[in-house]
């Protein structure tokens, strides 16, 4: 099924966010007409600047927890990419709201898609569903045992999506992306991610802050590679009804990541500061993406060195234009603001 083509109509929930906006860029570049559904809780309109200039973008500022909004948004769409959610650290200070958006919101969107007969529904889950896994690298058959309400709510969405496929024939594909990084990554508030936080502190001459001893690992994927993969996955008929991992396939310890960022920013003299571990942190993430590669031939194109180079360049420009952006970093961003 060809989705990224001229004349197709595609809905991206959470499309003004980090990954969502890069997916939107990828789709409009192919000529697709894209509708973004976003409440702009975490998303930013400036993330959509390039897409808006194409004339192929429509924006609905509304919430997926409203069933009527979901019904209106899916009308006449060829495909739905569902990325809208609240994040892992948000779930630590507001678990009920996190569940309401991530699980119940997904249920509303699935129901709307079923009623509308949407030809393709891509549910974007998270590697956090694996929790504290015991065997690595992680395959799609690895046990899911989430550590947080966020991971649990994303897993609930997976099960809802699978149920809609089994019971109603909704053409759903479930995707588990691992940690994304790159331009537009969130650094503010409870959405703030480790790489942009490390970069901005380093650019300001401040040491990276590591929670724990730095031995926790993550599998980092450059965001533009992720956006390309999501399109390839959506167009892969063999994956309908299935679930697939999406990651680079290499684990990097957070301590090693801090040193890589300090090198990339020219701040090698800085020494990371260690604080107590965050609650619910998954100790290790490392993906086996063989299933995805076998299904649609996708492989990541951007290694860590090149991805960090592009990411540092983006935040260097951001910091130069707005040094006060550093003040929007919430250090203990799992606590209620």
N, C-alpha and C positions, 0 to 999 in steps of 0.2 A: 504494500500500500504506500503510495507516494504522498507524503504530507507536505514536505518543504518544496513547494512549487508555486508558480504564479497562479493566482486565482483560488487557492485553497483558503479556508477560513479556520483559524486555530485559536482556542482559548488557552491562556496561561494564567492560572491563579497564582497570586504572589509574584506577578511578573515585574513589579517595580523593585523587587528585592535583589539580592546579590546574584544568585544563580539564575533566578527568573529573568532578570534583565539581559543577561548574556544569551539566554535561550531566545528571548524576543529578538535580539540583534541577529542571531543566526537564522531565525525564521523569516524576518522581513528581508534579509539579504537574498533569500531564495525567491522572493516575490509573493510570499504568503501574506494574507490579510490577518493581522493578529489583534485579538481583544485581550486586554489585561484586566483582570479582576483583582483589586488590591484595596485594602482599607488604609494603607499607608501608615500602619502602626510601626513597621520596620522599613518598608520600602520608601524610596525617594523618587520624586518625579524627575530629578536631574539624571537618574540612571537611565531614563528613557529618551534622553535628548536626541540621540542619533536616530533611534527608531521613529520618533515623531517626525523628524525631517523627511522621512521617506513618503509620508502620506498614507502609510499602510497600517497605522496603529489607531485603535480605539481604546479608550481607558474608561473603566467603570470603577468609581471610587465607592466601594461598598464591601460588605462582610459576608463571608461564606457561611456564617452561622444563621443567615436569613434564607430560608428555603425559597422564597419568592425571588430573591436576587439570583440564586443559583439557577432557577428555571429560566429567567430572562437571559442570563449570561450564556447558557449552553445552546440557545436557540440558533439553528442554522450552522452550527459548527461541525467541521469535519473531524476534529480531534480536540481532546482536552488534555493539557498537561497540568496536573494538580500539584503545585509546590507550596501553596499558602499554608503557613503553620506558625506557631510560636515555638521558641527554641528550648534547648536543653536546660540552660541556666534559668530561664523564665519559669520552667516547671518546678524548680526548687523553691521558689518563693510564692508561686501561685498555681499549685497543681490542678485545682478545679477548672480554672480558666484555660489552662494548657490543654486539658482533656476536652473541654467544650469546643475549642477551635480545631484541634488536631483530629479528634475522633468523631465527634458529632458533626462538625463542619464537613468532614469527608463523607459521612453518611448522607447528608443533604445533597452534596454534589453528585454522588453516585445515583441517588434517586432521580435527580433532575436529568442526568445523562441517560439513564434507563428510559425514562418517559420520552425523551427526545430522540432516542435511537441513535446515539452518537456512535460513529463507526470505529473510534479508537479512544481509549481512556488510559492515560499513563499516570499511575499513582507513584509519586516520588516519596519514598520512605526514607530510611536513614540507617547507617551502619550501627547506630546506637541500639538498635533492636537486639544486637548480639550480646550486649552487656559484658559480663566477665566470662569470656569464652575460655576454654581449656585447651583447644587444639587449633593450630595455625599452619598455613594461612586459612582464612575463613572462606568456606564455600557456602553455596546456597543451602546446603543440607546441615550446616552447623546449627547447634542448638541456639535458640533465641531465648535469652533470659535477661530482659532489660534491667538496668540499675536505677532508672529514673522514670518518673511519670511521662516525661517526653518520649523516651524510648518505648514505653508501654503504649502510649497513645498512638505513636506511629505504627506499632505492631497491630494495634486494634484496627487502624485504617487498612493495613494489609489484609487482615482477615475479612473486613467488610468488603473490600474490593474482590477478594477471592470468592466470597459468598455471592456477590452480584454476578460474577461470571458463571458460577456453577448453577445458581437458581434461575437466573434470567437471561443468561447468554451475553451479558454486557462484555464487549471485547476489551478486557482490562489487561494491562501489563504492569507488574509491580517492579520497581527499581530501588535498589539500596545503594545510594551514593556514599562514598567515604569522604573524608574531610576535604572540602574544596578551599582553594585560596586563589588570590589574584586581585586585579583592580576591582574596586567597589565593595570588597569584603567589609562587613560590619566591624567597626571598632568601638562603637558607642554602646553604653548601657548594657542590658543583659543579653544583647545580641553580639557583643564584641567577641571577636575570634583572636586566637593566639598570635597568628602571624602579623596582622596589621597592628596589634597592640605592641608586639616586640619591635616592629619597624618604627613606629611613631616615637616610642620612648627612646630608641637608639638615635634617631635623627635629632631628638632634643637633648642628647647627651646623657640620657638616663639609662640605667641598666635594665635589662629584661627582668620581669618578675615571673618566677617559676613556682607553681604550686606543687609541692612535693619535692622529691629528690631528682626529678628530671628524667627518670627511667621510663615513665609512661611513653608509649609509642602511638603514632598515628600514621595512616596511609594517606598522603596528601596528593590531591589531583588538581591540576590547573583548571580553572573554571571554564575556559573556552573549550578545552578538551571535553569537559563534562557536558557542555551545551551541545557540542557536536554529537556526542554519544547518545544523548537523550533523543535527538532527532532520528539517529540510526536505529535506536531501540524501538521507537514508535512506528517506524516503517517496516519493522521485521515481523512478518506474519507468523513466523515460527515461535515467537515469544508470547503470543496472545494466550492469556490464561496462566502464564508462568511468572516466575520471579527471577531477577538477575542482579548480581553484584556489579557495581561500577566504581572502579578505583584504579590507582596507578600500579599497584602490586609491589610496593616497597615500603617497609616500615621505617620510620625515623623517630628516634627518641627526642623528647622535648628539649632535653639538655643539648643534644647535638643540633637541633633546630635553632636554638638560641645562638650557638656559635656560628652557624651558617648565616643567620640574619646579621650578626655583628660584622662578619666579613663582607657581606653584600652591601652594608651601609657604610663601611669604612670606619667602624667603631670597635675594632678588635680589642682596644684597651679596657673596655667596660667589662665588669664582672657581674654575671647574673646574681640576682637576689632570690633566695629560696624562702618560701612561706609554707605554712601548713597545707596539706592536701585539701582540695575541694571535695565536698560531699558528692558521692555518686559517680566520681570520675572512673571511666573505664580504663583499666590499666594497659590494655594492648589492643590495637587494631591493625590488621594486615590482611589484605584481600587476595583471594584467588579469583581472577577475572577471566579464567579460561572459558567459562560458559558463554560469556558475552562475546569474546573473540571468536569462538566457534560458530555462534549463531549469526553474527553479522559482519565479522571480519574487522571489528573496531579494535584499535590499539592507541594508547595515548601518544601524543607527538611531542609534548613539552616536558623536559626533565626538570628536576628541582632547581638546578642552577639557572636555567633560562627563565623558568617561571618566577623565581625570586627576583631576577633582574628586572623583569617587567613590573612586578608588584612593587618593588622598591621605587622604581621610577614614578609610578603612579602616586605613591604616598609622599615621595619627596616633593612633588609638585603641589599636592594637597597641603602639606605642612608649610611650604613656602608661602602659599596664598593665605593660609589661615592657621597661624601657630597656636591659636586658642583652641583648636580642635582637640589638643591633648587633654584639655579640661573635661571633655565629654567622655573620656575613658573612665568607667566605673571599676575600680580596682577589684572589689569583691562583688562581682556582678551577678552572683547567684542569690544575693540578699535583696530584700525588698528595698527599692530606692527611697 
